[in-house]
């Protein structure tokens, strides 16, 4: 099927309907923070959470942050933006980026066999004789064939490194052949932590601190909770039998790469802002601890796509998401929010969630101190509230000279009723797909229905070589799309017009 047919053409033709929609004047973030506060307050009460910290990162900074409840039930100390919470599986994004940085630095390749970096894996017995051996990238994407191991994996946090070495050498029972399906594995990310240690020549926690945390100024973040100042320590609790009880305080151990990090809201916002700064691609100086292109690579979904409801109260009525697991992130396309990156964190004593909207430079996160409390719903509901308030403004895609020139010629062709203005600008397929005579007939039909179209709304580029457009005509409107071919100079490979239904 050609690019100009099927779903791709449908998406391009549909673009002007949203691109040119006239919304109500946007509100400010301050105007909707009472709504956001109410979402989290309701969740905190319903989920029996002692304390929470949540924030909104927008335009490269922590635009709103709030602490509610207490970080310690004994002294009733209040949660603040400096309270430190374990973030559980939200650690996986740091692990994934650390692997990619080592790749950038030439210390490993994503297609390396994991056993080349963890020799104890070489004796593993695979489930079938045709099973591929596990690569580094398979562990990143949870397609290594290892069994889902929540909650077992959470309790391995304190496992000493020597015990982990013996565990690896003993082998694993596989859930399925590697690379055959997605199955979430904490064990797999613990193996990535061992790969990071072996490839970097230092402990996993030390490498993450040196390569990511310190350059980002995340001085309150780390893995050794025993060194947390009491004044900032959010103690973890379980809600059971209608009361809270403290969870064991787990020390840093061999499974830290899958869920051991501790952060404050102020610190975590720096991480979120850094990630969001990778969009859009641009020519600015690349000054981060990891390249922008590498951050964007981290959120490429592999395959094994799923169709899911949006998280939160709007999920039942919102259009479905297409989702996949990338590297430490669940990646989904949302018809209102655009590209979304999300991950939860569940842990004995803690629950957390983060969701990013790179198209808009906005992220929402929440940290809590109750076992497996997953504040995903209020985080996503806050994002939807921001969208409805007009606060999620898209980053403008520039109109390239090639697209502007081709569009001007296309408008001239419509006005002339023939393709003469496009002479020398058409790709070799254009007149093979529809003859000049049929194009003249089509343009005549459109002009008879809507008349002249003297006004063009601003183009809505969908890339450097494509755009959706809207023309304002005497008796209606025309939506259309323009697609250039990969020739030098660029030429028009597809042009479509559609009368807008009143």
Residue pairs with C-beta under 8 A, 6 or more apart in sequence:
3 9
3 483
3 494
4 433
4 483
4 493
4 494
4 496
9 481
9 494
9 496
12 462
12 466
12 468
12 481
12 483
12 496
13 468
13 479
13 480
13 481
13 496
13 498
15 460
15 462
15 468
15 481
16 457
16 460
16 468
16 469
16 470
16 479
16 480
17 479
17 500
19 460
19 468
19 470
20 457
20 460
20 470
23 390
24 390
25 390
26 389
26 390
26 391
26 393
27 389
27 390
27 391
28 391
29 56
29 58
29 63
29 64
29 386
29 391
31 389
32 385
32 386
32 389
32 391
33 64
35 385
36 54
36 56
36 64
36 378
36 382
36 385
37 66
39 378
39 381
39 382
39 385
40 52
40 54
40 66
40 68
40 366
40 375
40 378
40 382
41 68
42 378
43 49
43 375
43 377
43 378
44 52
44 68
44 69
44 368
47 239
47 368
47 370
47 373
47 375
48 239
48 244
48 370
49 69
49 351
49 368
49 369
49 370
49 373
49 375
50 69
50 70
50 71
50 73
50 237
50 244
50 369
50 370
51 67
51 68
51 69
51 70
51 71
51 78
51 79
51 83
51 234
51 368
51 369
52 67
52 68
52 69
52 79
52 366
52 367
52 368
52 369
52 375
53 65
53 66
53 67
53 68
53 79
53 80
53 81
53 83
53 85
53 264
53 265
53 366
53 367
54 65
54 66
54 265
54 364
54 365
54 366
54 367
54 375
54 378
54 379
54 382
55 62
55 63
55 64
55 65
55 66
55 81
55 265
55 268
55 269
55 364
55 365
55 366
56 62
56 63
56 64
56 65
56 362
56 363
56 364
56 382
56 386
57 63
57 269
57 272
57 273
57 276
57 362
57 363
57 364
57 365
58 64
58 361
58 362
58 363
58 391
59 361
60 273
60 276
60 277
60 361
61 269
61 273
62 81
62 265
62 266
62 269
62 273
65 81
65 265
65 266
65 269
66 81
67 78
67 79
67 80
67 81
67 83
67 265
68 79
69 78
69 79
70 76
70 77
70 78
70 79
71 77
71 78
71 79
71 80
71 83
71 232
71 233
71 234
71 235
71 369
72 233
72 234
72 235
73 235
73 237
73 244
73 246
74 235
77 231
79 234
80 232
81 264
81 265
81 266
82 220
82 232
82 264
82 265
82 266
83 232
83 233
83 234
83 264
83 265
83 367
84 220
84 221
84 225
84 228
84 232
84 233
84 234
84 262
84 263
84 264
85 234
85 262
85 263
85 264
85 350
85 352
85 367
85 368
85 369
86 225
86 236
86 259
86 260
86 261
86 262
86 345
86 347
86 349
86 350
86 352
87 259
87 261
87 262
87 263
87 268
87 345
87 347
87 350
87 352
87 367
88 154
88 259
88 344
88 345
88 346
88 347
88 350
88 351
88 352
89 186
89 258
89 259
89 343
89 344
89 345
89 346
89 347
90 261
90 343
90 344
90 345
90 352
90 353
90 354
91 256
91 257
91 258
91 259
91 260
91 261
91 345
92 189
92 257
92 258
92 259
92 328
92 343
93 275
93 298
93 327
93 328
93 329
93 343
94 208
94 212
94 261
94 271
94 328
95 189
95 192
95 193
95 196
95 204
95 208
95 257
95 258
95 328
96 140
96 192
96 298
96 327
96 328
96 329
97 212
97 290
97 294
97 295
97 298
97 327
97 328
98 196
98 204
98 207
98 208
98 211
98 212
99 108
99 110
99 136
99 140
99 192
99 195
99 196
99 327
100 290
100 294
100 297
100 298
100 327
101 211
101 212
101 289
101 290
101 294
102 108
102 196
102 199
102 200
103 109
103 110
104 290
104 291
104 294
107 199
107 200
108 117
108 136
108 195
108 199
109 136
110 135
110 136
110 137
110 140
111 135
111 136
111 137
112 135
112 136
113 133
113 134
113 135
113 136
114 121
114 133
114 134
114 135
114 136
114 138
114 139
114 144
114 191
114 195
115 121
115 122
115 124
115 133
115 134
117 136
117 194
117 195
117 198
117 199
118 168
118 191
118 194
118 195
118 198
120 165
120 168
120 169
121 134
121 168
121 191
123 169
123 171
124 171
124 172
125 171
126 133
126 145
126 174
126 177
126 178
127 145
127 174
127 176
127 177
128 177
130 177
131 145
131 174
131 177
131 178
132 177
132 178
132 179
133 178
134 144
134 145
134 178
136 192
136 195
138 144
138 145
138 178
138 179
138 188
139 185
139 188
139 189
139 191
139 192
139 195
140 192
140 327
140 328
141 182
141 302
141 325
141 326
141 327
142 182
142 183
142 184
142 185
142 188
142 325
143 178
143 179
143 180
143 181
143 182
143 183
143 302
143 304
144 178
144 185
144 188
145 174
145 175
145 176
145 177
145 178
145 179
145 180
145 183
146 172
146 174
146 175
146 183
146 185
146 187
146 188
147 173
147 174
147 175
147 183
147 185
148 175
148 183
148 184
148 185
149 185
149 186
149 187
150 184
150 186
150 346
151 346
151 372
152 186
153 185
153 186
153 187
153 190
153 255
153 258
153 259
154 186
154 259
154 346
154 347
154 348
155 348
156 186
156 187
156 190
156 253
156 254
156 255
157 250
157 251
157 252
157 253
157 255
157 256
157 259
157 260
158 250
158 251
158 252
158 253
159 167
159 253
159 254
159 255
160 253
160 254
161 253
161 254
163 254
164 190
164 194
164 253
164 254
164 255
168 191
168 194
172 187
175 183
176 183
181 304
182 302
182 304
182 324
182 325
184 325
186 255
186 258
186 259
187 258
188 258
189 257
189 258
189 259
190 254
190 255
190 257
190 258
192 257
193 204
193 254
193 255
193 256
193 257
193 258
194 204
194 254
194 257
196 204
196 207
196 208
196 257
197 203
197 204
197 207
200 207
202 210
204 256
204 257
205 222
205 223
205 224
205 252
205 256
205 260
208 223
208 261
209 222
211 289
211 290
212 218
212 289
212 290
213 219
213 221
213 222
215 288
215 289
216 270
216 271
216 274
216 289
217 270
218 263
218 267
218 268
218 270
218 271
219 267
220 232
220 263
220 264
220 266
220 267
221 261
221 262
221 263
221 264
221 267
221 268
222 261
222 262
223 252
223 256
223 260
223 261
223 262
224 251
224 252
225 233
225 249
225 250
225 251
225 252
225 262
226 249
226 251
228 262
232 264
234 350
234 367
234 369
235 246
235 249
235 349
235 369
236 246
236 247
236 249
236 347
236 348
236 349
236 350
236 369
236 370
236 371
237 244
237 245
237 246
237 247
237 349
237 369
237 370
237 371
238 244
238 245
238 246
238 247
238 348
238 349
238 370
238 371
239 370
239 371
244 370
246 349
247 348
247 349
247 371
248 348
249 349
250 260
250 348
252 260
253 260
259 345
259 347
263 271
263 367
265 365
265 367
268 354
268 365
268 367
269 365
272 354
272 356
272 363
272 365
273 363
274 288
274 289
274 295
275 295
275 341
275 356
275 358
275 363
276 356
276 358
276 361
276 362
276 363
277 288
277 292
278 288
278 292
278 293
278 295
278 296
278 358
279 296
279 358
279 359
279 361
279 395
280 395
280 397
281 292
281 293
281 296
286 292
288 295
297 327
298 326
298 327
298 328
298 329
299 326
299 327
299 329
299 331
299 339
299 341
299 358
300 326
300 327
300 331
301 323
301 324
301 325
301 326
301 331
302 324
302 325
302 326
303 324
304 324
304 325
305 322
305 323
305 324
306 322
306 323
306 324
307 320
307 321
307 322
307 323
308 320
308 321
308 323
308 332
309 315
309 316
309 318
309 320
309 321
310 318
310 321
310 334
310 380
310 384
311 342
311 355
311 376
311 377
311 379
311 380
312 376
312 377
312 378
312 379
312 380
312 381
312 384
313 377
313 381
314 380
314 381
314 384
315 380
318 334
318 335
318 336
318 384
319 335
319 336
321 332
321 333
321 334
321 340
322 332
322 333
323 330
323 331
323 332
323 333
324 330
324 331
324 332
325 331
326 341
328 343
329 341
329 342
329 343
330 341
330 342
330 343
331 339
331 340
331 341
332 339
332 340
332 342
333 339
333 340
334 340
336 384
336 387
337 357
337 359
337 360
337 383
337 384
337 387
337 392
338 357
338 358
338 359
338 360
338 392
338 394
339 357
339 358
339 359
340 355
340 356
340 357
341 355
341 356
341 358
342 353
342 354
342 355
342 356
342 376
342 380
343 353
343 354
344 351
344 352
344 353
344 374
344 376
345 351
345 352
345 353
345 374
346 371
346 372
346 373
346 374
347 371
347 372
348 371
349 369
349 370
349 371
350 367
350 368
350 369
350 370
350 371
350 373
351 368
351 370
351 371
351 372
351 373
351 374
351 375
352 365
352 366
352 367
352 368
352 374
352 375
353 365
353 366
353 374
353 375
353 376
353 379
354 363
354 364
354 365
354 366
354 379
355 363
355 364
355 365
355 376
355 379
355 380
355 383
356 362
356 363
357 363
357 383
357 392
359 392
359 394
359 395
360 392
360 393
360 394
360 395
361 395
362 383
362 386
362 391
362 392
364 379
364 380
364 382
364 383
365 379
366 375
366 378
366 379
368 375
383 392
386 392
397 460
397 461
397 462
397 463
398 461
399 459
399 461
399 467
400 461
400 464
400 465
402 464
402 465
402 484
402 489
402 490
403 459
403 461
403 464
403 465
403 466
403 467
403 482
403 484
404 459
405 425
406 425
406 482
406 484
406 490
406 492
407 456
407 459
407 467
407 469
407 482
409 421
409 422
409 425
409 492
410 421
410 422
410 480
410 482
410 492
410 495
411 453
411 456
411 471
412 421
412 422
413 419
413 420
413 421
413 422
413 443
414 443
414 446
414 447
414 453
414 471
414 497
415 452
415 453
417 440
417 443
417 444
417 447
418 436
418 439
418 440
418 443
419 426
419 431
419 436
419 439
419 440
422 492
425 491
425 492
426 491
426 492
427 484
427 485
427 487
427 491
427 492
427 493
429 485
429 493
430 491
430 492
430 493
430 494
430 495
433 494
434 442
442 497
446 478
446 497
446 499
449 475
449 476
449 499
450 473
450 474
450 475
450 476
450 477
450 478
450 499
451 473
451 474
451 475
452 473
452 474
453 471
453 472
453 473
453 474
453 478
454 472
454 473
455 471
455 472
456 469
456 470
456 471
456 472
457 469
457 470
457 471
457 472
459 467
459 468
459 469
460 467
460 468
460 469
460 470
461 467
462 468
462 481
465 483
465 484
465 485
465 486
465 490
466 481
466 482
466 483
466 484
467 481
467 482
468 479
468 480
468 481
468 482
469 479
469 480
469 481
469 482
470 477
470 478
470 479
470 480
470 500
471 477
471 478
471 480
476 499
476 500
476 502
477 499
477 500
478 497
478 498
478 499
478 500
479 497
479 498
479 499
479 500
480 495
480 496
480 497
480 498
481 494
481 495
481 496
482 492
482 494
482 495
483 492
483 493
483 494
483 495
484 490
484 491
484 492
484 493
485 491
485 492
485 493
